[in-house]
Amino acid sequence: MTIAKHLFTQPFLVQNNQLVIGDVPLTRLVNRIGKTPFYAYDRQLIIDRVTQLRQQMPADLKIHYALKANPMPAVVQLMAGLVDGFDVASTAEMHVALDTLMHSQHISIAGPSKRRAELSKAIAAGITINVESANELETIAQLSAQNGMTASVAIRINPAFELKTSGMKMGGGAKPFGIDEEQLPTVLQRLHALQLDFQGFHIYSGSQNLKAAALIEAQQQSIALAMWLLEFCPNGIKKLNIGGGYGIPYFAGEQPLNTQQVGDALAIEMTKFKVVQPHAEVIIELGRYLVGEAGVYVSQVVDKKISRGQTYLIVDGGLHHHLAVSGNFGQVIRKNYPVAIGNKMHVEQQETVTIVGCLCTPLDIIADKMCLPVAEVGDFVVVYQSGAYGLTASPNAFLSQPNAAEVLV
Ligand SMILES: *Cc1c(COP(=O)(O)O)cnc(C)c1O
């Protein structure tokens, strides 16, 4: 069996040449949905991922899901039964989260531009607001007084340290996120003078990290920072959210993160922290690590042609549904995502093809010069590692092509 060379982690089964998603062979799933392109998320793979992570992490660690990775309501409903809390980044996400059985006490909202109306809704919902600036703190206090409610707040800290080797950094140096740690003593003094329900701290330093050592260091630094700040919190804290950043491998040569190492190191840090704050919850918040590998993006080959020696497969999907596969979502150099011909998984005969989407732009590349089983018009192109930052992270309206469907199988 030869599939694309860099299918390093793909956990899906194959039956009779077909990729199987949640027990359903691909062509049957296509018939069931009635159209392409679509995203399909494998329920069991999400359950397995959370279950495995829990075994590797300290038992009393709280695991939250960051909806921005994949806010599909069915996925969020499933997650509500698997994780301990949700982190949202807009009121639309907040409403998806509140539609589940997750208690509002375990939902928090972050984001650097929360408008007054959003803050009011979050206060009314009773969720924790991660405060991103000294101004925002004052606004929340005013709105609480106006609405006759006491807002639950946590301070989002922009730490002095960075999460090393991270694809995206949200902390360290000058950042629009959170309040610089140096300003915290003053801000905390002000906070204690206001009528607010202080929950604790949120420290989010970065995303998409595959290096256990870098994550371990950031976790240690986050816990040390929180322990220093406790000096300025006479009543202690209830929650310490140390962020996440656990990455998944997307490209050839990338190795999966060793979460066991991260969990073992975290257990040691949590023990130290529990000595001073035995009742505070320690939380990590993860997005892509929980859902990214459980999702595929499926499109159908509409045309096949050769241009000056290069074979093209042209599909009915593209970057308007999946910006990341085209290399235009945070990548510096475009690399191929793992791709397969989902109804020809075991076909031996291969050829080198470039797969492009239906948009009139040379940016719309799904796979560049990739060796895949020989495909024809009507076959299905599957992009792996597509469960996070897919549909909602893409310019859906660009070129006004039809929308993609989404299913949880
Ligand atoms: C983006 C983000 C996340 C999720 O990041 P992943 O890389 O998907 O795990 C979590 N928390 C905050 C504050 C974020 O900005």
The ligand as an SDF file (V2000), in Angstrom:
LIG
                    3D

 15 15  0  0  0  0  0  0  0  0999 V2000
   -5.8100   30.5750   19.1280 C   0  0  0  0  0  0  0  0  0  0  0  0
   -5.9400   30.4270   20.5670 C   0  0  0  0  0  0  0  0  0  0  0  0
   -6.1240   29.1570   21.1240 C   0  0  0  0  0  0  0  0  0  0  0  0
   -6.1060   27.8830   20.3280 C   0  0  0  0  0  0  0  0  0  0  0  0
   -4.8940   27.6800   19.6610 O   0  0  0  0  0  0  0  0  0  0  0  0
   -4.5540   26.2380   19.0550 P   0  0  0  0  0  0  0  0  0  0  0  0
   -3.2620   26.4300   18.3650 O   0  0  0  0  0  0  0  0  0  0  0  0
   -5.6590   25.8820   18.1370 O   0  0  0  0  0  0  0  0  0  0  0  0
   -4.4850   25.2920   20.1990 O   0  0  0  0  0  0  0  0  0  0  0  0
   -6.3310   29.0890   22.4800 C   0  0  0  0  0  0  0  0  0  0  0  0
   -6.3590   30.2000   23.2500 N   0  0  0  0  0  0  0  0  0  0  0  0
   -6.1740   31.4370   22.7480 C   0  0  0  0  0  0  0  0  0  0  0  0
   -6.2010   32.5990   23.6450 C   0  0  0  0  0  0  0  0  0  0  0  0
   -5.9460   31.5930   21.4000 C   0  0  0  0  0  0  0  0  0  0  0  0
   -5.7390   32.8180   20.9090 O   0  0  0  0  0  0  0  0  0  0  0  0
  1  2  1  0
  2  3  1  0
  2 14  2  0
  3  4  1  0
  3 10  2  0
  4  5  1  0
  5  6  1  0
  6  7  2  0
  6  8  1  0
  6  9  1  0
 10 11  1  0
 11 12  2  0
 12 13  1  0
 12 14  1  0
 14 15  1  0
M  END
$$$$
